[in-house]
């Protein structure tokens, strides 16, 4: 585990591609995922609706999405690490509106054991 970040799988070992350059994929552990659900409070939704009508960045929602994706990312990394992986390929994010004001954020990919070719 890298001591500086506390993240068990370094960011350079997570990719949206189907391979990691200069690494062999030795084992495939299957799909891993991290899910979180978030909502905004009533006042923030009202302000966001106002901003949406008149244009502009909706900072509260940007912050909400960034935090939720970071949480989902951490969960999927931990899940992969716990089953023995040291990398994730085909990594993706997804989000789904569950009900008005409540959104599911998911991170997922294929957990693998990768070995340096060098």
N, C-alpha and C positions, 0 to 999 in steps of 0.2 A: 504494500500500500504506500503510495507516495506520501512522504511525511509533510510536505508543504501544504497540500490542499485537503488532505483527509479523504479525497475521492478514491475509492478502491480501483477504479479503472480510469486511467488518464484520458483526457479529452481527445488526444491524437489516436486513441484506439477505439473511437466511436466514429462511425462513418455512415453516410447515406448510400455509399457504394456497396458493391457485392464482394469487394476484396479490400485488403489493406496493403498498399504498396510495400514491397520488400518483406512481406510476411506470408507464410503458408498457413492455411486454415487446417488445423490438425483434428479438431473435433467440433461438432455442431450440437449445441445443447437445446436448440429450439427457440421458440418465440418467448421473449420476456417483455413485460409491460409494467408501466407505472401509471396510476390513475389518481387524479384528485378532482374534487368538485368545488367550485367557488361561486359565490354570489356577491353582488354589490348591495349596499344598503339603499334604502328608499330615497334618501336625499341625493346620493351620488347618481342614482339612475335618473332622477329628475334633471339634474344638471347636465348629464350626458345627453339626454333627449334634447335639451335646449341647444347644446353645442352641435348636435347632429343636424338640427334644422338650419343653423346659421354657419356651419362649416367650422373647421379647425380640428386640431388634435385633441383627443379626449384622454388627457393624461391619466386620470383615475383608472380607466379601462386598460390603458397600455401597461401601467404598473401591475394591475391585477393579472393580466395575461402573462407578463414576464415572470411574476412570482409563481404562478400556477405551473408554467412550463418548467421552471427551474425545479420545483418540487417534484413534478412527474419525472423529470430527468434523473434526479437523485434516487427516486424509488426504482426506476428501471436499472440504473447502474448497480444499486445494492442487490437487486434481484439477480442480475447476471453474475455478479461476484459471488454471491451466496451459493450458486449452483456450480461454481468452478470455472467460469469464463474469465478471460482476461481482455476480451474485446467484444464489440457489438457491431455487426454489419447490417445494412439495410435499415438504418435507424430512421424513424419518422415521428412526427407529432401529428395529433389530430385533436379536434375539439367538436363538441356537440352541444347544442342548446337543449337542455333537459326540459325546463319550464322557463317562463319569462323571468329573466334575471339570474338564472342558475345554469352554469355551464360546466360540462365535464371536459377535462383536459387529459389527454393520454399521450404517453411516449411509449414507443415500442420498437422492437428490432429483433434480430437473431443473435443470440448469445453464442460465442465461439471461443475456442482455444486457439490462439494464433502464436506461431513461432517464427522468430527472426530468421530470414534466409541467409544472412551474412555469415 
